[in-house]
């Protein structure tokens, strides 16, 4: 792989991130496979249009925000990327609250090779966008939906049915979609899970963890912080059934 196959501007204070990216030129950008723009506030939809036009081989794009700091992108930029980067395998747009089902559906329709998606805190995302991904992205192994509060239980159950190869999922703070029933379905449908984050799901019952511990025996990382309804029984079942577990978070579980 060449010198320009991976470019990261993460955390840099670019006076004009758009001009910096645009100035790399087609020869350098044409070789780019990995691009990290996380936290660069001067990156916009226009920047993504340039990336889409000149980085046709792009496989991995990170454009996370952190609350109010980071790329200023909307559906327009994501649609451009999806249309011109069909080899995309991973996309991270956490906190990009202007991205809606429109952008996510474009990724689903144009990027069937996608394996990893981080849509955390994309509050405009609904079941429609997630279901489109599940219909088209059969290679999905990693999905982060933290605080996606418009996602319902029905859509999370659909994840369990449509993504049997899933290895990592975060449903932290996904209070409408993450329920005892949907977690039980994940346990039944995704036996290869190695990491699941259920932080802040206050209504989660022991039955969900009982099923999870039996259905997902490859688990190495389990976060149950602030799942306040869980009791000692959950810990006992995890201890009995998940021998590979190396990280367990129980912060705030007072029972």
C-alpha positions in Angstrom: 0.0 0.0 0.0 1.2 3.5 -0.9 2.1 6.5 1.2 -1.3 8.1 0.6 -3.4 5.0 1.2 -4.3 6.2 4.7 -4.8 9.9 5.7 -5.8 11.1 9.1 -6.6 14.6 10.2 -8.3 13.5 13.4 -8.0 16.1 16.1 -6.0 18.5 14.0 -6.9 22.2 14.1 -7.2 22.9 10.4 -7.8 26.5 9.5 -9.4 25.2 6.3 -9.8 21.4 6.2 -11.7 21.7 2.9 -8.8 23.4 1.1 -6.3 21.0 2.7 -8.2 18.0 1.3 -8.9 19.6 -2.0 -5.3 20.5 -2.4 -4.0 17.0 -2.2 -4.9 16.5 -5.8 -6.3 13.5 -7.8 -3.1 11.4 -7.8 -2.8 11.3 -4.1 -6.5 11.1 -3.4 -7.0 8.4 -6.0 -4.8 6.1 -3.9 -6.6 6.8 -0.7 -8.3 3.8 1.1 -8.6 5.2 4.6 -9.6 8.8 5.5 -10.2 10.1 9.0 -11.8 13.5 9.3 -13.1 13.1 12.9 -13.4 16.4 14.8 -12.4 18.7 11.9 -15.0 21.4 11.9 -14.0 22.9 8.6 -15.0 19.8 6.7 -18.3 20.2 5.0 -20.5 18.6 2.3 -18.4 20.3 -0.3 -15.3 18.5 1.1 -17.1 15.1 0.9 -18.0 16.0 -2.7 -14.3 16.3 -3.5 -13.5 13.1 -1.7 -16.3 11.3 -3.5 -15.1 12.6 -6.9 -11.4 11.8 -6.4 -11.3 8.8 -3.9 -13.2 6.2 -5.9 -11.3 3.4 -4.1 -12.1 4.6 -0.6 -12.9 1.8 1.8 -13.0 3.5 5.2 -14.3 6.9 6.2 -14.5 8.4 9.6 -16.3 11.8 9.9 -17.3 11.8 13.6 -18.4 14.9 15.5 -18.1 15.3 19.2 -21.3 17.0 20.2 -20.8 20.4 18.5 -17.2 19.9 17.2 -16.4 18.2 13.9 -17.4 17.9 10.3 -20.4 20.0 9.2 -22.0 17.4 7.0 -25.6 16.5 6.0 -27.3 13.9 3.8 -25.9 15.7 0.7 -22.3 14.8 1.6 -23.2 11.2 2.5 -25.2 10.7 -0.7 -22.2 11.9 -2.7 -19.9 9.5 -0.9 -22.3 6.6 -1.4 -22.7 7.2 -5.1 -19.0 7.4 -5.9 -17.4 5.1 -3.3 -19.0 1.7 -3.9 -16.2 -0.2 -2.2 -16.8 1.5 1.2 -16.5 -1.1 4.0 -16.7 1.1 7.1 -18.4 4.5 7.8 -18.4 6.4 11.1 -20.6 9.5 11.3 -21.3 9.6 15.1 -23.0 12.9 16.3 -23.7 14.0 12.7 -27.3 14.9 13.6 -28.1 16.4 10.2 -27.7 13.0 8.5 -31.1 11.4 8.2 -32.6 8.2 6.7 -32.0 9.7 3.2 -28.2 9.5 3.6 -28.3 6.2 5.3 -30.5 4.7 2.6 -28.0 5.9 0.0 -25.3 4.0 1.7 -27.5 0.9 1.9 -28.3 1.1 -1.8 -24.8 1.9 -3.2 -22.4 0.4 -0.7 -23.3 -3.3 -0.3 -19.8 -4.2 1.0 -20.2 -2.2 4.2 -19.2 -4.2 7.3 -19.0 -1.5 10.0 -21.3 1.4 10.7 -21.2 3.9 13.6 -24.4 6.0 13.6 -24.4 6.9 17.2 -26.2 10.1 18.2 -27.7 10.4 14.7 -31.0 11.4 16.2 -32.8 11.8 12.9 -32.2 8.1 12.0 -35.4 6.0 12.2 -36.4 2.4 11.5 -36.7 3.2 7.7 -32.9 3.9 7.4 -31.8 1.0 9.6 -34.1 -1.5 7.8 -32.7 -0.4 4.4 -29.2 -1.2 5.7 -30.3 -4.6 6.8 -31.9 -5.3 3.5 -28.8 -4.5 1.5 -25.6 -4.8 3.6 -25.3 -8.5 4.2 -21.7 -8.3 5.3 -22.5 -6.2 8.4 -20.4 -7.2 11.5 -20.3 -4.0 13.5 -23.1 -1.7 14.3 -23.2 1.2 16.7 -26.6 2.9 17.4 -25.9 4.7 20.7 -28.7 7.1 21.6 -30.5 6.6 18.4 -33.8 7.3 20.1 -36.1 7.0 17.0 -35.1 3.3 16.5 -37.8 1.0 17.8 -37.9 -2.5 19.3 -39.1 -3.8 15.9 -36.0 -2.5 14.1 -33.6 -4.0 16.7 -35.4 -7.4 16.4 -34.8 -7.0 12.6 -31.1 -6.6 13.3 -31.1 -10.0 15.0 -32.9 -11.6 12.1 -30.9 -10.0 9.2 -27.4 -9.7 10.6 -26.4 -13.2 11.9 -22.7 -12.4 11.5 -22.7 -9.4 13.8 -19.8 -9.4 16.2 -20.1 -5.9 17.8 -23.2 -3.9 18.6 -23.8 -0.9 20.8 -27.4 -0.1 21.9 -26.3 2.2 24.7 -28.9 4.8 25.4 -31.1 3.4 22.6 -34.0 3.4 25.0 -36.9 2.8 22.6 -35.3 0.1 20.6 -33.3 -1.8 23.2 -35.7 -3.8 25.4 -35.7 -7.2 27.1 -37.4 -8.7 24.1 -35.1 -7.2 21.5 -31.9 -8.2 23.4 -33.3 -11.8 23.7 -33.7 -11.8 19.9 -30.1 -10.5 19.4 -29.0 -13.4 21.7 -30.8 -15.9 19.5 -29.9 -14.4 16.1 -26.3 -13.3 16.6 -24.3 -16.1 18.2 -20.9 -14.7 17.1 -21.2 -11.5 19.2 -18.0 -10.6 21.0 -19.0 -7.2 22.2 -22.4 -5.6 23.2 -23.0 -2.3 25.0 -26.3 -2.0 26.8 -25.4 1.0 28.9 -28.3 3.0 30.3 -31.1 0.6 29.4 -32.9 1.0 32.7 -35.8 -1.4 31.9 -33.7 -4.4 31.0 -34.6 -7.5 32.9 -32.5 -10.5 34.0 -34.2 -12.7 31.4 -32.4 -10.8 28.6 -28.9 -11.4 30.1 -29.8 -15.0 30.9 -30.6 -15.5 27.2 -27.6 -13.4 26.1 -25.1 -15.5 28.2 -26.4 -18.7 26.7 -26.7 -17.6 23.1 -23.5 -15.6 22.8 -20.7 -17.6 24.4 -18.0 -15.8 22.5 -18.7 -12.6 24.4 -15.5 -10.8 25.5 -16.9 -7.3 26.3 -20.3 -6.7 28.0 -21.4 -3.3 29.3 -24.5 -3.3 31.6 -23.8 0.0 33.3 -26.9 1.7 34.7 -29.1 -1.3 33.8 -30.7 -0.7 37.2 -33.2 -3.6 37.1 -30.6 -6.3 36.8 -29.9 -8.4 39.8 -27.2 -10.9 41.0 -28.8 -13.5 38.7 -27.5 -11.7 35.6 -23.9 -11.8 37.0 -24.2 -15.4 37.9 -25.4 -16.4 34.4 -22.7 -14.4 32.7 -20.0 -16.0 35.0 -21.3 -19.5 34.2 -21.8 -19.2 30.5 -19.3 -16.6 29.1 -15.8 -18.1 29.8 -14.1 -15.7 27.3 -15.3 -12.5 29.0 -12.5 -10.1 29.7 -14.5 -6.9 30.3 -17.7 -6.4 32.3 -19.2 -3.0 33.3 -21.8 -3.0 36.1 -21.5 0.6 37.2 -24.7 1.8 38.7 -26.3 -1.6 39.0 -27.2 -1.3 42.6 -29.2 -4.5 42.9 
